[in-house]
């Protein structure tokens, strides 16, 4: 826009202003990255908790099924042994 020679003092001020702006911008970007990592960590923790709960539920269901089969087999064995004795 303005294409005129700038003094050394003016150029130094502009350079300092740009450097300050870049430092502030890098701080903001770092804060955003930190916040994103924290959010990702929380999301991962929630996923782990959900998977853990699902595993516990599945284990409990399978254990109940196994115990029911074992009880049924025990009843069948006792019934067969009673029949054989008679």
PDB file as gemmi writes it, atoms N, CA and C in Angstrom:
CRYST1    1.000    1.000    1.000  90.00  90.00  90.00 P 1                      
ATOM      1  N   UNK A   1       0.826  -1.178   0.000  1.00  0.00           N  
ATOM      2  CA  UNK A   1       0.000   0.000   0.000  1.00  0.00           C  
ATOM      3  C   UNK A   1       0.875   1.248   0.000  1.00  0.00           C  
ATOM      4  N   UNK A   2       1.562   1.511   1.084  1.00  0.00           N  
ATOM      5  CA  UNK A   2       2.452   2.661   1.138  1.00  0.00           C  
ATOM      6  C   UNK A   2       3.851   2.167   0.831  1.00  0.00           C  
ATOM      7  N   UNK A   3       4.318   2.529  -0.305  1.00  0.00           N  
ATOM      8  CA  UNK A   3       5.626   2.040  -0.722  1.00  0.00           C  
ATOM      9  C   UNK A   3       6.644   3.169  -0.641  1.00  0.00           C  
ATOM     10  N   UNK A   4       7.002   3.533   0.558  1.00  0.00           N  
ATOM     11  CA  UNK A   4       8.014   4.562   0.744  1.00  0.00           C  
ATOM     12  C   UNK A   4       9.085   3.999   1.666  1.00  0.00           C  
ATOM     13  N   UNK A   5      10.286   4.510   1.598  1.00  0.00           N  
ATOM     14  CA  UNK A   5      11.352   3.982   2.463  1.00  0.00           C  
ATOM     15  C   UNK A   5      11.046   4.277   3.931  1.00  0.00           C  
ATOM     16  N   UNK A   6      11.241   3.263   4.746  1.00  0.00           N  
ATOM     17  CA  UNK A   6      10.960   3.410   6.171  1.00  0.00           C  
ATOM     18  C   UNK A   6      12.282   3.580   6.909  1.00  0.00           C  
ATOM     19  N   UNK A   7      12.220   4.341   7.971  1.00  0.00           N  
ATOM     20  CA  UNK A   7      13.437   4.575   8.747  1.00  0.00           C  
ATOM     21  C   UNK A   7      13.815   3.305   9.502  1.00  0.00           C  
ATOM     22  N   UNK A   8      15.037   3.241   9.953  1.00  0.00           N  
ATOM     23  CA  UNK A   8      15.522   2.082  10.700  1.00  0.00           C  
ATOM     24  C   UNK A   8      14.743   1.934  11.999  1.00  0.00           C  
ATOM     25  N   UNK A   9      14.421   3.051  12.629  1.00  0.00           N  
ATOM     26  CA  UNK A   9      13.661   3.023  13.878  1.00  0.00           C  
ATOM     27  C   UNK A   9      12.259   2.451  13.632  1.00  0.00           C  
ATOM     28  N   UNK A  10      11.645   2.899  12.555  1.00  0.00           N  
ATOM     29  CA  UNK A  10      10.318   2.415  12.194  1.00  0.00           C  
ATOM     30  C   UNK A  10      10.368   0.915  11.887  1.00  0.00           C  
ATOM     31  N   UNK A  11      11.372   0.503  11.108  1.00  0.00           N  
ATOM     32  CA  UNK A  11      11.520  -0.907  10.741  1.00  0.00           C  
ATOM     33  C   UNK A  11      11.750  -1.765  11.993  1.00  0.00           C  
ATOM     34  N   UNK A  12      12.544  -1.271  12.940  1.00  0.00           N  
ATOM     35  CA  UNK A  12      12.815  -2.004  14.179  1.00  0.00           C  
ATOM     36  C   UNK A  12      11.531  -2.169  14.983  1.00  0.00           C  
ATOM     37  N   UNK A  13      10.720  -1.119  15.022  1.00  0.00           N  
ATOM     38  CA  UNK A  13       9.455  -1.192  15.748  1.00  0.00           C  
ATOM     39  C   UNK A  13       8.531  -2.233  15.115  1.00  0.00           C  
ATOM     40  N   UNK A  14       8.449  -2.212  13.793  1.00  0.00           N  
ATOM     41  CA  UNK A  14       7.601  -3.175  13.088  1.00  0.00           C  
ATOM     42  C   UNK A  14       8.096  -4.600  13.333  1.00  0.00           C  
ATOM     43  N   UNK A  15       9.414  -4.791  13.253  1.00  0.00           N  
ATOM     44  CA  UNK A  15       9.976  -6.123  13.497  1.00  0.00           C  
ATOM     45  C   UNK A  15       9.679  -6.594  14.916  1.00  0.00           C  
ATOM     46  N   UNK A  16       9.805  -5.698  15.878  1.00  0.00           N  
ATOM     47  CA  UNK A  16       9.522  -6.048  17.275  1.00  0.00           C  
ATOM     48  C   UNK A  16       8.045  -6.393  17.452  1.00  0.00           C  
ATOM     49  N   UNK A  17       7.190  -5.619  16.808  1.00  0.00           N  
ATOM     50  CA  UNK A  17       5.754  -5.861  16.894  1.00  0.00           C  
ATOM     51  C   UNK A  17       5.393  -7.217  16.277  1.00  0.00           C  
ATOM     52  N   UNK A  18       5.997  -7.531  15.135  1.00  0.00           N  
ATOM     53  CA  UNK A  18       5.739  -8.822  14.498  1.00  0.00           C  
ATOM     54  C   UNK A  18       6.242  -9.977  15.364  1.00  0.00           C  
ATOM     55  N   UNK A  19       7.409  -9.812  15.962  1.00  0.00           N  
ATOM     56  CA  UNK A  19       7.957 -10.863  16.823  1.00  0.00           C  
ATOM     57  C   UNK A  19       7.055 -11.080  18.035  1.00  0.00           C  
ATOM     58  N   UNK A  20       6.572  -9.981  18.612  1.00  0.00           N  
ATOM     59  CA  UNK A  20       5.676 -10.086  19.767  1.00  0.00           C  
ATOM     60  C   UNK A  20       4.389 -10.805  19.362  1.00  0.00           C  
ATOM     61  N   UNK A  21       3.863 -10.444  18.210  1.00  0.00           N  
ATOM     62  CA  UNK A  21       2.634 -11.076  17.717  1.00  0.00           C  
ATOM     63  C   UNK A  21       2.853 -12.579  17.495  1.00  0.00           C  
ATOM     64  N   UNK A  22       3.988 -12.943  16.917  1.00  0.00           N  
ATOM     65  CA  UNK A  22       4.285 -14.353  16.667  1.00  0.00           C  
ATOM     66  C   UNK A  22       4.430 -15.127  17.976  1.00  0.00           C  
ATOM     67  N   UNK A  23       5.054 -14.518  18.993  1.00  0.00           N  
ATOM     68  CA  UNK A  23       5.178 -15.176  20.298  1.00  0.00           C  
ATOM     69  C   UNK A  23       3.807 -15.402  20.916  1.00  0.00           C  
ATOM     70  N   UNK A  24       2.960 -14.386  20.863  1.00  0.00           N  
ATOM     71  CA  UNK A  24       1.609 -14.525  21.415  1.00  0.00           C  
ATOM     72  C   UNK A  24       0.818 -15.590  20.658  1.00  0.00           C  
ATOM     73  N   UNK A  25       0.964 -15.595  19.353  1.00  0.00           N  
ATOM     74  CA  UNK A  25       0.269 -16.577  18.529  1.00  0.00           C  
ATOM     75  C   UNK A  25       0.744 -17.997  18.845  1.00  0.00           C  
ATOM     76  N   UNK A  26       2.042 -18.168  19.048  1.00  0.00           N  
ATOM     77  CA  UNK A  26       2.551 -19.503  19.377  1.00  0.00           C  
ATOM     78  C   UNK A  26       2.065 -19.942  20.757  1.00  0.00           C  
ATOM     79  N   UNK A  27       1.937 -19.010  21.700  1.00  0.00           N  
ATOM     80  CA  UNK A  27       1.402 -19.342  23.022  1.00  0.00           C  
ATOM     81  C   UNK A  27      -0.056 -19.792  22.913  1.00  0.00           C  
ATOM     82  N   UNK A  28      -0.828 -19.098  22.099  1.00  0.00           N  
ATOM     83  CA  UNK A  28      -2.234 -19.463  21.910  1.00  0.00           C  
ATOM     84  C   UNK A  28      -2.337 -20.841  21.269  1.00  0.00           C  
ATOM     85  N   UNK A  29      -1.524 -21.093  20.258  1.00  0.00           N  
ATOM     86  CA  UNK A  29      -1.545 -22.406  19.605  1.00  0.00           C  
ATOM     87  C   UNK A  29      -1.144 -23.513  20.581  1.00  0.00           C  
ATOM     88  N   UNK A  30      -0.140 -23.245  21.412  1.00  0.00           N  
ATOM     89  CA  UNK A  30       0.286 -24.242  22.398  1.00  0.00           C  
ATOM     90  C   UNK A  30      -0.829 -24.518  23.398  1.00  0.00           C  
ATOM     91  N   UNK A  31      -1.525 -23.471  23.819  1.00  0.00           N  
ATOM     92  CA  UNK A  31      -2.635 -23.653  24.756  1.00  0.00           C  
ATOM     93  C   UNK A  31      -3.759 -24.462  24.107  1.00  0.00           C  
ATOM     94  N   UNK A  32      -4.032 -24.195  22.835  1.00  0.00           N  
ATOM     95  CA  UNK A  32      -5.062 -24.955  22.122  1.00  0.00           C  
ATOM     96  C   UNK A  32      -4.676 -26.426  22.008  1.00  0.00           C  
ATOM     97  N   UNK A  33      -3.398 -26.693  21.704  1.00  0.00           N  
ATOM     98  CA  UNK A  33      -2.932 -28.077  21.618  1.00  0.00           C  
ATOM     99  C   UNK A  33      -3.066 -28.777  22.964  1.00  0.00           C  
ATOM    100  N   UNK A  34      -2.695 -28.065  24.016  1.00  0.00           N  
ATOM    101  CA  UNK A  34      -2.775 -28.645  25.360  1.00  0.00           C  
ATOM    102  C   UNK A  34      -4.225 -28.973  25.710  1.00  0.00           C  
ATOM    103  N   UNK A  35      -5.123 -28.076  25.388  1.00  0.00           N  
ATOM    104  CA  UNK A  35      -6.538 -28.298  25.663  1.00  0.00           C  
ATOM    105  C   UNK A  35      -7.077 -29.471  24.832  1.00  0.00           C  
ATOM    106  N   UNK A  36      -6.656 -29.569  23.587  1.00  0.00           N  
ATOM    107  CA  UNK A  36      -7.098 -30.673  22.729  1.00  0.00           C  
ATOM    108  C   UNK A  36      -6.581 -32.006  23.259  1.00  0.00           C  
ATOM    109  N   UNK A  37      -5.319 -32.040  23.719  1.00  0.00           N  
ATOM    110  CA  UNK A  37      -4.770 -33.276  24.283  1.00  0.00           C  
ATOM    111  C   UNK A  37      -5.525 -33.678  25.535  1.00  0.00           C  
ATOM    112  N   UNK A  38      -5.873 -32.698  26.362  1.00  0.00           N  
ATOM    113  CA  UNK A  38      -6.627 -32.998  27.585  1.00  0.00           C  
ATOM    114  C   UNK A  38      -8.004 -33.559  27.238  1.00  0.00           C  
ATOM    115  N   UNK A  39      -8.654 -32.971  26.248  1.00  0.00           N  
ATOM    116  CA  UNK A  39      -9.972 -33.467  25.830  1.00  0.00           C  
ATOM    117  C   UNK A  39      -9.860 -34.877  25.259  1.00  0.00           C  
ATOM    118  N   UNK A  40      -8.815 -35.127  24.468  1.00  0.00           N  
ATOM    119  CA  UNK A  40      -8.605 -36.469  23.917  1.00  0.00           C  
ATOM    120  C   UNK A  40      -8.353 -37.473  25.034  1.00  0.00           C  
ATOM    121  N   UNK A  41      -7.609 -37.046  26.042  1.00  0.00           N  
ATOM    122  CA  UNK A  41      -7.340 -37.926  27.179  1.00  0.00           C  
ATOM    123  C   UNK A  41      -8.611 -38.284  27.922  1.00  0.00           C  
ATOM    124  N   UNK A  42      -9.467 -37.310  28.131  1.00  0.00           N  
ATOM    125  CA  UNK A  42     -10.738 -37.580  28.808  1.00  0.00           C  
ATOM    126  C   UNK A  42     -11.621 -38.509  27.979  1.00  0.00           C  
ATOM    127  N   UNK A  43     -11.642 -38.282  26.685  1.00  0.00           N  
ATOM    128  CA  UNK A  43     -12.443 -39.136  25.805  1.00  0.00           C  
ATOM    129  C   UNK A  43     -11.907 -40.566  25.824  1.00  0.00           C  
ATOM    130  N   UNK A  44     -10.594 -40.714  25.782  1.00  0.00           N  
ATOM    131  CA  UNK A  44     -10.002 -42.054  25.826  1.00  0.00           C  
ATOM    132  C   UNK A  44     -10.315 -42.735  27.149  1.00  0.00           C  
ATOM    133  N   UNK A  45     -10.275 -41.977  28.232  1.00  0.00           N  
ATOM    134  CA  UNK A  45     -10.590 -42.541  29.543  1.00  0.00           C  
ATOM    135  C   UNK A  45     -12.035 -43.011  29.599  1.00  0.00           C  
ATOM    136  N   UNK A  46     -12.946 -42.238  29.036  1.00  0.00           N  
ATOM    137  CA  UNK A  46     -14.352 -42.641  29.001  1.00  0.00           C  
ATOM    138  C   UNK A  46     -14.534 -43.916  28.168  1.00  0.00           C  
ATOM    139  N   UNK A  47     -13.814 -44.000  27.044  1.00  0.00           N  
ATOM    140  CA  UNK A  47     -13.903 -45.202  26.213  1.00  0.00           C  
ATOM    141  C   UNK A  47     -13.388 -46.425  26.971  1.00  0.00           C  
ATOM    142  N   UNK A  48     -12.293 -46.247  27.694  1.00  0.00           N  
ATOM    143  CA  UNK A  48     -11.731 -47.352  28.471  1.00  0.00           C  
ATOM    144  C   UNK A  48     -12.712 -47.789  29.548  1.00  0.00           C  
ATOM    145  N   UNK A  49     -13.334 -46.828  30.212  1.00  0.00           N  
ATOM    146  CA  UNK A  49     -14.316 -47.168  31.246  1.00  0.00           C  
ATOM    147  C   UNK A  49     -15.498 -47.927  30.642  1.00  0.00           C  
ATOM    148  N   UNK A  50     -15.957 -47.484  29.478  1.00  0.00           N  
ATOM    149  CA  UNK A  50     -17.089 -48.149  28.830  1.00  0.00           C  
ATOM    150  C   UNK A  50     -16.722 -49.577  28.428  1.00  0.00           C  
ATOM    151  N   UNK A  51     -15.536 -49.759  27.870  1.00  0.00           N  
ATOM    152  CA  UNK A  51     -15.098 -51.101  27.487  1.00  0.00           C  
ATOM    153  C   UNK A  51     -14.949 -51.998  28.708  1.00  0.00           C  
ATOM    154  N   UNK A  52     -14.433 -51.436  29.780  1.00  0.00           N  
ATOM    155  CA  UNK A  52     -14.262 -52.205  31.011  1.00  0.00           C  
ATOM    156  C   UNK A  52     -15.614 -52.638  31.571  1.00  0.00           C  
ATOM    157  N   UNK A  53     -16.578 -51.728  31.569  1.00  0.00           N  
ATOM    158  CA  UNK A  53     -17.918 -52.064  32.063  1.00  0.00           C  
ATOM    159  C   UNK A  53     -18.557 -53.139  31.184  1.00  0.00           C  
ATOM    160  N   UNK A  54     -18.393 -53.021  29.878  1.00  0.00           N  
ATOM    161  CA  UNK A  54     -18.955 -54.018  28.963  1.00  0.00           C  
ATOM    162  C   UNK A  54     -18.312 -55.384  29.199  1.00  0.00           C  
ATOM    163  N   UNK A  55     -17.016 -55.392  29.445  1.00  0.00           N  
ATOM    164  CA  UNK A  55     -16.324 -56.654  29.714  1.00  0.00           C  
ATOM    165  C   UNK A  55     -16.817 -57.284  31.004  1.00  0.00           C  
ATOM    166  N   UNK A  56     -16.999 -56.465  32.041  1.00  0.00           N  
ATOM    167  CA  UNK A  56     -17.511 -56.987  33.310  1.00  0.00           C  
ATOM    168  C   UNK A  56     -18.914 -57.563  33.142  1.00  0.00           C  
ATOM    169  N   UNK A  57     -19.768 -56.872  32.398  1.00  0.00           N  
ATOM    170  CA  UNK A  57     -21.131 -57.364  32.170  1.00  0.00           C  
ATOM    171  C   UNK A  57     -21.119 -58.682  31.396  1.00  0.00           C  
ATOM    172  N   UNK A  58     -20.278 -58.742  30.370  1.00  0.00           N  
ATOM    173  CA  UNK A  58     -20.195 -59.961  29.569  1.00  0.00           C  
ATOM    174  C   UNK A  58     -19.659 -61.118  30.410  1.00  0.00           C  
ATOM    175  N   UNK A  59     -18.656 -60.837  31.234  1.00  0.00           N  
ATOM    176  CA  UNK A  59     -18.095 -61.873  32.096  1.00  0.00           C  
ATOM    177  C   UNK A  59     -19.139 -62.383  33.077  1.00  0.00           C  
ATOM    178  N   UNK A  60     -19.904 -61.482  33.656  1.00  0.00           N  
ATOM    179  CA  UNK A  60     -20.952 -61.889  34.602  1.00  0.00           C  
ATOM    180  C   UNK A  60     -22.013 -62.742  33.900  1.00  0.00           C  
ATOM    181  N   UNK A  61     -22.400 -62.348  32.696  1.00  0.00           N  
ATOM    182  CA  UNK A  61     -23.400 -63.114  31.943  1.00  0.00           C  
ATOM    183  C   UNK A  61     -22.876 -64.503  31.608  1.00  0.00           C  
ATOM    184  N   UNK A  62     -21.638 -64.582  31.141  1.00  0.00           N  
ATOM    185  CA  UNK A  62     -21.062 -65.881  30.792  1.00  0.00           C  
ATOM    186  C   UNK A  62     -20.881 -66.765  32.024  1.00  0.00           C  
ATOM    187  N   UNK A  63     -20.501 -66.168  33.148  1.00  0.00           N  
ATOM    188  CA  UNK A  63     -20.349 -66.932  34.385  1.00  0.00           C  
ATOM    189  C   UNK A  63     -21.695 -67.506  34.815  1.00  0.00           C  
ATOM    190  N   UNK A  64     -22.741 -66.688  34.715  1.00  0.00           N  
ATOM    191  CA  UNK A  64     -24.079 -67.159  35.085  1.00  0.00           C  
ATOM    192  C   UNK A  64     -24.510 -68.309  34.175  1.00  0.00           C  
ATOM    193  N   UNK A  65     -24.235 -68.184  32.885  1.00  0.00           N  
ATOM    194  CA  UNK A  65     -24.577 -69.268  31.957  1.00  0.00           C  
ATOM    195  C   UNK A  65     -23.799 -70.541  32.282  1.00  0.00           C  
ATOM    196  N   UNK A  66     -22.515 -70.393  32.587  1.00  0.00           N  
ATOM    197  CA  UNK A  66     -21.687 -71.552  32.912  1.00  0.00           C  
ATOM    198  C   UNK A  66     -22.182 -72.230  34.180  1.00  0.00           C  
ATOM    199  N   UNK A  67     -22.499 -71.441  35.196  1.00  0.00           N  
ATOM    200  CA  UNK A  67     -23.000 -72.015  36.443  1.00  0.00           C  
ATOM    201  C   UNK A  67     -24.353 -72.689  36.236  1.00  0.00           C  
ATOM    202  N   UNK A  68     -25.192 -72.112  35.392  1.00  0.00           N  
ATOM    203  CA  UNK A  68     -26.494 -72.729  35.107  1.00  0.00           C  
ATOM    204  C   UNK A  68     -26.306 -74.066  34.401  1.00  0.00           C  
ATOM    205  N   UNK A  69     -25.383 -74.118  33.430  1.00  0.00           N  
ATOM    206  CA  UNK A  69     -25.105 -75.389  32.749  1.00  0.00           C  
ATOM    207  C   UNK A  69     -24.547 -76.417  33.724  1.00  0.00           C  
ATOM    208  N   UNK A  70     -23.650 -75.974  34.610  1.00  0.00           N  
ATOM    209  CA  UNK A  70     -23.068 -76.899  35.583  1.00  0.00           C  
ATOM    210  C   UNK A  70     -24.148 -77.438  36.519  1.00  0.00           C  
ATOM    211  N   UNK A  71     -25.039 -76.566  36.960  1.00  0.00           N  
ATOM    212  CA  UNK A  71     -26.123 -77.006  37.846  1.00  0.00           C  
ATOM    213  C   UNK A  71     -27.050 -77.967  37.109  1.00  0.00           C  
ATOM    214  N   UNK A  72     -27.333 -77.675  35.865  1.00  0.00           N  
ATOM    215  CA  UNK A  72     -28.196 -78.550  35.066  1.00  0.00           C  
ATOM    216  C   UNK A  72     -27.541 -79.917  34.867  1.00  0.00           C  
ATOM    217  N   UNK A  73     -26.246 -79.916  34.585  1.00  0.00           N  
ATOM    218  CA  UNK A  73     -25.525 -81.184  34.422  1.00  0.00           C  
ATOM    219  C   UNK A  73     -25.511 -81.976  35.723  1.00  0.00           C  
ATOM    220  N   UNK A  74     -25.354 -81.292  36.834  1.00  0.00           N  
ATOM    221  CA  UNK A  74     -25.350 -81.960  38.136  1.00  0.00           C  
ATOM    222  C   UNK A  74     -26.707 -82.598  38.413  1.00  0.00           C  
ATOM    223  N   UNK A  75     -27.770 -81.872  38.112  1.00  0.00           N  
ATOM    224  CA  UNK A  75     -29.120 -82.411  38.304  1.00  0.00           C  
ATOM    225  C   UNK A  75     -29.324 -83.628  37.406  1.00  0.00           C  
ATOM    226  N   UNK A  76     -28.872 -83.544  36.149  1.00  0.00           N  
ATOM    227  CA  UNK A  76     -29.008 -84.674  35.224  1.00  0.00           C  
ATOM    228  C   UNK A  76     -28.235 -85.890  35.723  1.00  0.00           C  
ATOM    229  N   UNK A  77     -27.027 -85.673  36.228  1.00  0.00           N  
ATOM    230  CA  UNK A  77     -26.221 -86.784  36.737  1.00  0.00           C  
ATOM    231  C   UNK A  77     -26.885 -87.437  37.941  1.00  0.00           C  
ATOM    232  N   UNK A  78     -27.432 -86.618  38.829  1.00  0.00           N  
ATOM    233  CA  UNK A  78     -28.107 -87.165  40.012  1.00  0.00           C  
ATOM    234  C   UNK A  78     -29.358 -87.950  39.603  1.00  0.00           C  
ATOM    235  N   UNK A  79     -30.073 -87.418  38.632  1.00  0.00           N  
ATOM    236  CA  UNK A  79     -31.284 -88.111  38.167  1.00  0.00           C  
ATOM    237  C   UNK A  79     -30.919 -89.455  37.544  1.00  0.00           C  
ATOM    238  N   UNK A  80     -29.845 -89.505  36.790  1.00  0.00           N  
ATOM    239  CA  UNK A  80     -29.404 -90.758  36.177  1.00  0.00           C  
ATOM    240  C   UNK A  80     -28.950 -91.749  37.238  1.00  0.00           C  
ATOM    241  N   UNK A  81     -28.242 -91.248  38.251  1.00  0.00           N  
ATOM    242  CA  UNK A  81     -27.765 -92.161  39.298  1.00  0.00           C  
ATOM    243  C   UNK A  81     -28.928 -92.712  40.119  1.00  0.00           C  
ATOM    244  N   UNK A  82     -29.970 -91.915  40.327  1.00  0.00           N  
ATOM    245  CA  UNK A  82     -31.150 -92.380  41.055  1.00  0.00           C  
ATOM    246  C   UNK A  82     -31.859 -93.448  40.233  1.00  0.00           C  
ATOM    247  N   UNK A  83     -31.952 -93.268  38.929  1.00  0.00           N  
ATOM    248  CA  UNK A  83     -32.603 -94.240  38.052  1.00  0.00           C  
ATOM    249  C   UNK A  83     -31.835 -95.570  38.048  1.00  0.00           C  
ATOM    250  N   UNK A  84     -30.507 -95.486  38.059  1.00  0.00           N  
ATOM    251  CA  UNK A  84     -29.688 -96.695  38.029  1.00  0.00           C  
ATOM    252  C   UNK A  84     -29.836 -97.495  39.314  1.00  0.00           C  
ATOM    253  N   UNK A  85     -29.982 -96.823  40.447  1.00  0.00           N  
ATOM    254  CA  UNK A  85     -30.106 -97.501  41.738  1.00  0.00           C  
ATOM    255  C   UNK A  85     -31.406 -98.272  41.836  1.00  0.00           C  
ATOM    256  N   UNK A  86     -32.427 -97.833  41.216  1.00  0.00           N  
ATOM    257  CA  UNK A  86     -33.746 -98.494  41.312  1.00  0.00           C  
ATOM    258  C   UNK A  86     -33.794 -99.665  40.465  1.00  0.00           C  
TER     259      UNK A  86                                                      
END                                                                             
